[in-house]
Amino acid sequence: MVISGIQQIGIGVKDLYEAWGWYRKFLGFDIKVFEEEAVAELMLPYTGGKPQSRRAALTLNLQGGGGFEIWQYTERTPLNPENELKLGDLGLFAGKIKCRSAQKVYDYFNKSGIEILGEIHKCPAGSNNFFIKDPFDNIFNIVESNSWFKNENKVTGGSYGAVIGVSDMNISKKFYSSILGYDEVVYETTGKFDGFKGISGGSQTFERALLRHSKPRKGSFSQLFGPSEIELVKAIDRKPNKIYENRFWGDLGFIHLTFDIIGFNELRDLCVKEGYPFTVDSTAIQSEDSFDMGEAAGHFSYIEDPDGALIEFIETHKVPVVKKLGIYLNLKKKDPEKPLSKWILRAFAFNRIKDKS
């Protein structure tokens, strides 16, 4: 089984095109991998037992990192969290976005009027980072990275991981290590942190651990997605709420964290062995070798982390590279560990969306 990296983080929004426009302008997600309207028929455990209609677009920043899946219900009004989100609430609390210089991004965002949550600060590992809130109430942690796929003179790269609220640090560390390969503990510490003070609830005491993977990612898209990190945060002074309590997958906020994988059957066996069996499995109902995802095809599944955060796995079989020319990648017969050539990945640039200045 091979993990190529974080393919995307899913973001539930009220208006896909409004959100996408903001993410293009300020975070550089201007590559359209695909866009489709369909009915989510397999997500019944998370959509009230009924299929739900939705519109979604998978977008990339070609400087490197994972993408965004921007997701909108088309026949129901998506719900906000029942309670104001506070740091340490259980689930996907913030997306991580990588950059070369946190100070440069901070200055640009400050000049652009973006809501910055507190000051730029050093994390316990010593690198600069800071938090922002987008116009749709989603929080992002802007963190420095030395891993880049391409230089397009943007201030940020793509998705670099997530800040995840947990209830038991040891159980969650084992989950993210044994299944997803985040076996390196960069730091683990408890206290009050200046960098959290601008976030709702962030002045309290937290246990936090930063996890990375010691082994480089392999597979088709590994050069594009690059390395990533997971930060686990446990609230000490209060009982946290579940971020998606009494809400559907696809409601407002970070709905899932998705990993691009090869070796679906092996992964299924591993998840069962570790005590986290698939809760959704496209192979259980598909009549063909691949599940049709509109312009793409493959297998997909979901598991829940120990506190219910949704982790998605996608084994990509077909994906459009230059849709306007009818050029698609067929990955089913490819060496699963070998990365695609950079020139192939750079061809995604033909799918760039250019906004009028």
C-alpha positions as CSV (number, residue, x, y, z in Angstrom):
1,M,0.0,0.0,0.0
2,V,1.3,3.4,-1.0
3,I,0.3,6.9,0.2
4,S,1.2,9.6,-2.3
5,G,0.3,12.4,0.1
6,I,-2.6,14.7,1.0
7,Q,-4.7,15.0,-2.1
8,Q,-7.0,17.7,-0.7
9,I,-9.0,19.0,2.2
10,G,-12.7,19.3,1.7
11,I,-14.4,22.6,2.5
12,G,-18.2,22.9,2.7
13,V,-19.4,26.3,1.6
14,K,-22.6,28.1,0.7
15,D,-21.5,29.3,-2.7
16,L,-18.8,27.3,-4.5
17,Y,-17.9,30.1,-7.0
18,E,-17.6,32.8,-4.4
19,A,-15.4,30.7,-2.2
20,W,-13.3,29.5,-5.1
21,G,-12.7,33.0,-6.3
22,W,-11.3,34.0,-2.9
23,Y,-9.1,30.9,-2.7
24,R,-7.8,31.6,-6.2
25,K,-7.0,35.3,-5.4
26,F,-5.4,34.9,-2.0
27,L,-4.2,31.3,-1.7
28,G,-3.4,30.5,-5.4
29,F,-5.8,27.6,-6.0
30,D,-6.3,28.4,-9.6
31,I,-6.0,25.0,-11.3
32,K,-9.3,23.1,-11.9
33,V,-8.8,19.4,-11.9
34,F,-12.5,18.7,-12.2
35,E,-15.9,20.2,-11.5
36,E,-19.1,18.2,-11.3
37,E,-22.7,18.1,-10.1
38,A,-23.9,14.8,-8.8
39,V,-25.8,13.0,-6.1
40,A,-23.7,11.7,-3.2
41,E,-25.4,8.3,-3.0
42,L,-22.8,6.4,-0.9
43,M,-22.4,8.9,2.0
44,L,-25.6,7.9,3.7
45,P,-24.0,7.4,7.1
46,Y,-23.2,11.1,7.1
47,T,-26.1,12.6,5.1
48,G,-29.1,11.7,7.2
49,G,-29.6,8.4,5.4
50,K,-30.6,10.1,2.2
51,P,-28.7,10.8,-1.0
52,Q,-27.8,14.5,-1.3
53,S,-27.3,16.6,-4.4
54,R,-24.1,18.6,-4.5
55,R,-21.7,20.6,-6.7
56,A,-17.9,20.2,-6.1
57,A,-14.7,21.3,-7.7
58,L,-11.2,19.9,-7.0
59,T,-8.6,22.7,-7.3
60,L,-4.8,22.9,-7.0
61,N,-2.0,25.3,-6.4
62,L,0.9,24.1,-8.7
63,Q,3.6,25.5,-6.4
64,G,3.0,22.2,-4.5
65,G,0.9,20.7,-1.8
66,G,-2.5,19.2,-1.7
67,G,-5.7,20.8,-3.2
68,F,-9.1,22.0,-2.0
69,E,-12.3,20.2,-2.7
70,I,-14.8,23.0,-2.6
71,W,-18.2,21.5,-1.9
72,Q,-21.7,22.9,-2.0
73,Y,-25.1,21.4,-1.4
74,T,-27.5,22.3,-4.2
75,E,-30.9,21.2,-2.7
76,R,-30.5,22.0,1.0
77,T,-29.1,24.9,3.0
78,P,-25.8,23.9,4.7
79,L,-25.6,24.3,8.5
80,N,-23.2,26.2,10.6
81,P,-21.8,24.4,13.7
82,E,-24.2,24.4,16.6
83,N,-21.7,26.2,18.8
84,E,-19.0,28.8,18.1
85,L,-15.9,26.8,17.2
86,K,-13.1,27.0,19.8
87,L,-9.6,25.7,19.6
88,G,-9.5,22.1,20.8
89,D,-13.0,21.2,19.5
90,L,-13.0,17.7,18.1
91,G,-12.3,17.3,14.4
92,L,-10.7,19.2,11.6
93,F,-10.3,22.6,13.1
94,A,-7.9,24.4,10.7
95,G,-6.3,23.7,7.3
96,K,-2.5,24.1,7.0
97,I,-1.2,26.1,4.0
98,K,2.5,26.1,3.3
99,C,4.6,29.1,2.4
100,R,8.3,30.1,2.0
101,S,8.2,33.1,4.3
102,A,5.5,33.5,6.9
103,Q,6.5,37.2,7.3
104,K,6.0,37.9,3.6
105,V,2.6,36.3,3.6
106,Y,1.6,38.0,6.9
107,D,2.5,41.4,5.4
108,Y,0.6,40.7,2.2
109,F,-2.5,39.4,4.0
110,N,-2.4,42.3,6.4
111,K,-2.2,44.8,3.5
112,S,-5.0,43.0,1.8
113,G,-7.4,43.2,4.7
114,I,-7.6,39.5,5.4
115,E,-8.6,38.7,9.0
116,I,-5.4,37.6,10.8
117,L,-5.9,35.8,14.2
118,G,-3.2,37.2,16.4
119,E,0.4,37.9,15.6
120,I,3.1,36.0,13.7
121,H,4.8,33.7,16.1
122,K,7.3,30.8,16.4
123,C,5.9,27.3,16.9
124,P,7.7,25.0,19.4
125,A,9.8,23.7,16.5
126,G,11.1,27.3,15.9
127,S,9.5,28.2,12.6
128,N,7.3,31.2,12.0
129,N,3.6,30.7,11.4
130,F,0.3,32.4,12.0
131,F,-3.5,31.9,11.6
132,I,-6.1,33.6,9.4
133,K,-9.8,33.3,9.0
134,D,-11.3,33.4,5.5
135,P,-14.6,35.2,4.8
136,F,-16.5,31.9,5.3
137,D,-15.3,31.4,8.9
138,N,-12.7,28.7,8.0
139,I,-9.4,29.0,9.8
140,F,-6.0,28.3,8.1
141,N,-2.6,28.0,9.7
142,I,0.1,29.5,7.4
143,V,3.3,27.5,8.0
144,E,6.8,27.6,6.5
145,S,8.0,24.8,4.3
146,N,11.1,24.0,2.2
147,S,9.4,21.6,-0.2
148,W,8.2,23.1,-3.5
149,F,7.1,21.6,-6.8
150,K,7.2,24.8,-8.9
151,N,7.8,28.5,-8.5
152,E,4.9,30.6,-9.8
153,N,5.6,33.7,-7.7
154,K,2.6,33.1,-5.4
155,V,3.0,33.9,-1.7
156,T,1.6,30.5,-0.7
157,G,1.5,26.9,-1.8
158,G,-1.2,24.3,-1.3
159,S,-2.6,22.2,1.5
160,Y,0.0,21.1,4.0
161,G,-2.0,19.2,6.6
162,A,-4.5,20.1,9.3
163,V,-4.9,21.2,12.9
164,I,-7.1,18.5,14.5
165,G,-8.8,18.6,17.9
166,V,-8.5,15.3,19.8
167,S,-9.6,13.9,23.2
168,D,-6.8,11.5,23.8
169,M,-3.4,12.4,22.5
170,N,-1.8,8.9,22.7
171,I,-4.7,7.2,20.9
172,S,-4.7,9.8,18.2
173,K,-1.0,9.7,17.7
174,K,-1.2,6.0,17.2
175,F,-4.0,6.3,14.7
176,Y,-2.2,8.9,12.5
177,S,1.1,6.9,12.8
178,S,-0.1,3.4,12.1
179,I,-2.5,4.1,9.3
180,L,-1.3,7.3,7.7
181,G,2.5,7.1,8.4
182,Y,2.9,10.2,10.6
183,D,5.4,8.4,12.8
184,E,7.7,11.3,13.6
185,V,6.8,13.4,16.7
186,V,8.4,16.8,16.0
187,Y,7.3,18.2,19.3
188,E,4.9,17.4,22.1
189,T,4.2,19.9,24.8
190,T,1.6,21.3,27.2
191,G,0.9,24.9,28.2
192,K,-0.5,28.2,27.0
193,F,0.8,29.4,23.7
194,D,1.0,33.0,22.4
195,G,0.4,31.8,18.8
196,F,-3.1,30.5,19.8
197,K,-4.3,33.6,21.6
198,G,-6.0,35.2,18.6
199,I,-8.2,32.1,18.1
200,S,-11.4,31.7,19.9
201,G,-10.7,29.7,23.1
202,G,-7.0,29.9,22.4
203,S,-5.9,31.5,25.6
204,Q,-6.5,28.3,27.6
205,T,-4.1,25.4,28.3
206,F,-3.5,22.9,25.5
207,E,-1.6,19.7,24.9
208,R,-0.2,19.8,21.3
209,A,1.8,17.5,19.2
210,L,3.2,18.0,15.7
211,L,3.5,14.9,13.6
212,R,5.3,14.3,10.3
213,H,6.1,11.3,8.2
214,S,9.8,10.1,8.4
215,K,9.5,8.2,5.1
216,P,9.1,10.2,1.8
217,R,5.8,9.8,0.1
218,K,5.8,7.6,-3.1
219,G,3.4,7.2,-6.0
220,S,2.1,9.1,-9.0
221,F,1.4,12.5,-7.4
222,S,4.0,12.4,-4.6
223,Q,6.2,15.1,-6.2
224,L,3.3,17.5,-6.5
225,F,1.7,16.8,-3.1
226,G,5.0,16.7,-1.2
227,P,5.4,16.2,2.5
228,S,2.8,17.2,5.0
229,E,2.1,17.5,8.8
230,I,-0.7,16.9,11.3
231,E,-1.0,19.0,14.5
232,L,-3.0,17.4,17.2
233,V,-4.5,19.8,19.9
234,K,-6.2,18.7,23.1
235,A,-8.1,21.2,25.3
236,I,-7.1,20.8,28.9
237,D,-9.4,23.4,30.6
238,R,-12.7,22.5,29.1
239,K,-14.7,19.7,27.6
240,P,-14.6,20.3,23.8
241,N,-17.5,20.0,21.4
242,K,-17.6,17.9,18.3
243,I,-17.3,20.1,15.3
244,Y,-19.8,18.1,13.2
245,E,-22.2,17.3,16.0
246,N,-25.7,16.9,14.6
247,R,-24.6,18.1,11.1
248,F,-24.1,16.4,7.8
249,W,-20.9,15.8,5.8
250,G,-20.8,18.7,3.4
251,D,-22.1,21.3,5.9
252,L,-20.0,24.4,6.5
253,G,-16.4,23.9,7.4
254,F,-13.7,21.3,6.8
255,I,-15.5,18.2,5.9
256,H,-12.7,15.7,5.3
257,L,-9.0,15.2,4.8
258,T,-8.2,13.2,1.7
259,F,-5.2,11.0,1.0
260,D,-4.2,9.7,-2.5
261,I,-3.4,6.0,-2.1
262,I,-2.5,2.9,-4.2
263,G,-3.5,-0.5,-2.9
264,F,-7.1,-0.3,-1.9
265,N,-7.5,-3.9,-0.6
266,E,-4.3,-3.7,1.4
267,L,-5.5,-0.4,3.0
268,R,-8.9,-1.9,3.8
269,D,-7.2,-4.8,5.7
270,L,-4.8,-2.4,7.5
271,C,-7.8,-0.2,8.7
272,V,-9.6,-3.3,10.0
273,K,-6.5,-4.5,11.8
274,E,-6.0,-1.2,13.5
275,G,-9.7,-1.0,14.5
276,Y,-10.9,1.6,12.1
277,P,-12.8,-0.2,9.3
278,F,-14.2,1.6,6.3
279,T,-17.5,3.4,7.0
280,V,-18.0,4.1,3.3
281,D,-16.5,1.9,0.5
282,S,-17.2,2.6,-3.1
283,T,-16.0,-0.9,-4.1
284,A,-19.0,-2.4,-2.3
285,I,-21.5,-1.2,-4.9
286,Q,-19.6,-0.3,-8.1
287,S,-20.3,-2.6,-11.1
288,E,-17.1,-1.5,-13.0
289,D,-13.5,-1.6,-12.1
290,S,-13.6,2.0,-11.2
291,F,-16.2,4.3,-9.6
292,D,-17.2,7.1,-12.0
293,M,-16.5,10.5,-10.4
294,G,-17.6,12.5,-13.5
295,E,-14.3,13.6,-15.1
296,A,-12.3,11.3,-12.9
297,A,-12.5,7.7,-11.8
298,G,-11.2,5.4,-9.1
299,H,-12.0,3.9,-5.7
300,F,-12.8,5.9,-2.6
301,S,-13.5,5.2,1.1
302,Y,-13.8,6.8,4.4
303,I,-12.8,6.1,8.0
304,E,-13.2,8.1,11.2
305,D,-10.3,9.1,13.4
306,P,-10.7,8.3,17.1
307,D,-12.9,11.5,17.6
308,G,-14.9,11.2,14.4
309,A,-13.0,13.4,12.0
310,L,-13.5,12.0,8.5
311,I,-10.4,10.7,6.6
312,E,-11.0,9.9,2.9
313,F,-8.9,7.7,0.7
314,I,-8.9,7.9,-3.1
315,E,-7.2,5.5,-5.4
316,T,-7.1,7.5,-8.7
317,H,-7.5,5.5,-11.9
318,K,-8.3,8.3,-14.3
319,V,-7.9,12.0,-14.1
320,P,-8.1,14.8,-16.7
321,V,-4.8,16.6,-17.3
322,V,-5.7,18.8,-20.3
323,K,-9.5,18.4,-20.5
324,K,-9.9,20.8,-23.4
325,L,-7.7,18.6,-25.5
326,G,-9.2,15.4,-24.2
327,I,-6.0,14.3,-22.5
328,Y,-6.5,12.0,-19.4
329,L,-4.1,10.1,-17.3
330,N,-4.8,6.3,-16.9
331,L,-2.9,5.1,-13.9
332,K,-4.2,1.6,-13.5
333,K,-1.3,-0.1,-15.2
334,K,1.4,2.2,-13.9
335,D,4.1,1.3,-11.3
336,P,2.4,2.3,-8.1
337,E,5.5,3.6,-6.4
338,K,7.0,5.6,-9.3
339,P,6.1,9.3,-9.4
340,L,4.8,10.8,-12.6
341,S,7.2,12.9,-14.7
342,K,7.2,16.6,-13.7
343,W,6.3,17.6,-17.2
344,I,3.1,15.6,-17.0
345,L,2.1,17.2,-13.7
346,R,3.0,20.6,-14.9
347,A,0.5,20.1,-17.8
348,F,-2.2,20.7,-15.2
349,A,-1.4,24.4,-15.9
350,F,-3.5,24.2,-19.0
351,N,-6.5,24.0,-16.7
352,R,-5.7,27.3,-15.0
353,I,-8.5,29.7,-14.4
354,K,-7.5,33.3,-15.0
355,D,-9.6,36.0,-13.4
356,K,-10.0,39.3,-15.0
357,S,-7.8,41.9,-13.2
